[in-house]
């Protein structure tokens, strides 16, 4: 994972008491880092979506990458 990859990419799981617990998800952090690299190279959001799909990187729910989703993820990563 690149050194500037966001460390705060998380997924929620439930503990034995039914409480949500945040955990790091390395694959998601790597995908967000890849998005940032592609954007820094000047790629459009559509090109990033196509690249992620070509690389076999799945969305959290297994769907198709959408440019608007990538924009929102990159905006959140920039704040973190």
N, C-alpha and C positions, 0 to 999 in steps of 0.2 A: 504494500500500500504506500502511495506517495507520502512524504513527510507532512504535506499540507492538507492531507485528507481530513475531513471533518470527523472528529471523534465522538460527536454527539448524535450520530444516526442511531436511532433506537427503535425497538419494537416492544410492544407490551405483552407480557405474559401474566398469568394469574398464579399466585402462590397457593399453598394448601388452605389458607384461610379465605380465599376468594378475592384477595386484594391484588390490584394490578401492580406489576413490578416492571420497571424499565430495564432492558438489557441491550447491550451493544450488539449490532448485527454487522459483522465484518463485510459480508458480501454487499450489503446496502451501502456501507461507507465507501467501498471500492468503486461502486457504480457512480455515486455522487462525485467522487474524486475524478473519475473518468469524464463525467459530464463537464466538470470545471476545466479540465485539460482541453477538451474539444472546443469549449467556448472560448478559451484563451487563444486557441489557434485560429479563431475567427469563424468557426462553423456556425451555421444557422441552427435554430432550434429543430427544424425539420431534419437537417443533416445529422444532428446529434441523435435524434430518434431513430433514424435509419441505421446509423452506425451501431447503436446499442442493440438493435434488433439483429443486425448482421453478426454481431459478436455473441449472440445468444444470451444476452443479459435480460432476465425477466423482470417485469414489474412486480411489485409486492403481491398483487392479486393474479399474476400470470397473464395479464392482458397486453395490449399493444401500447407502445410508448406514444404519447401525444406531446406535441410541442408545448402546449400550455402547461402540462404536468411538469415538464423539464424546466420551464421558466419558473414555476413556483418552487420547485426543489432547489434550484440555484439561488433564488432569492432568499430562501430560508437558510441555506448554507452560508450565504454572505453575511448574514446577521449573527450567526453562531460564533 
